[in-house]
């Protein structure tokens, strides 16, 4: 990956943070790549390709894994309270 502008690196670092914050704030809602791209002001294809490249998995798989881990953590914490 090469950057024509030096600020490209800052954009590469900043975008994943913004996307992660958006996903965490909306993890209990129905999240689609299309809706996320629209809300954050990105093109669907661009966000999807960059997301997969950065996180090494598609958007839907990332959201699914996040929800499964949260559910497992909720189950574990509720069992430890008993």
N, C-alpha and C positions, 0 to 999 in steps of 0.2 A: 504494500500500500504506500503510495507516495502522495505528498501534499504539495500543491502549488503554492499555497499560502501557509505561513507558519501558524496561523490561528486555527488551521485545520485540526491540529493535534488537540487543541483545547476543545474544539467541537466534538471530537471523537470521545474524549473523556467525559464531557458534560452531558452528552445525549444519554448514555446508559444510566446516569444518575437520575435524570429527569424521568426516564421511562420506568425505572425501578420504583421511584417515589410514587408515580402515577399508579402502577400496578398494586403497590402495597396499600395505597389509599382506597383502591377500588376492588380489592381482592374478593369481597363478598358479593360483588355485582357480576353480571354477565360481561365478561371482557372479550372483545374480539380485536384482532389486529386492525381491522378497518376503523372501528370506533376509537381505538387508542391513537391511531395515526391522525385521524380527524381532530380529536381533542387536543393533541399536541402540535398540530400544524405540520405534519409530515405527510409525504406520499406513502401509500400503503406498501408499494414495492420497495421503496427505499428503506423504510423502517423495518420491514420484514427481512430484507437482505442484511442490513447492518446489525439487526438484533441477532440473527443466526450466526453471523460472523463473530460478533463480540462474545456472545454467551454460549456458542457452540451447540445450540439446540434451537428449534423453532419456537416462536412465541407461545403457541398453544401448549406445547410440552412444558415450557418454563412455568406457565401459570398453573397447569395441572400439578406439577411437582410442588410448587409453592403451597397450593391448597391441601395436597395430601400431607405434606409435612406439618402444616398448621393443624390439620385434623388429628394427626398422630400426637402432636404436642398437647392438644386440648384433651384427648382421651387419657394420655399419660398423667396430666396434671389433675384431672378429675378423679382418677383412680388413686392418686397419692393423697388426696384429701380425705378419703374414706378410712 
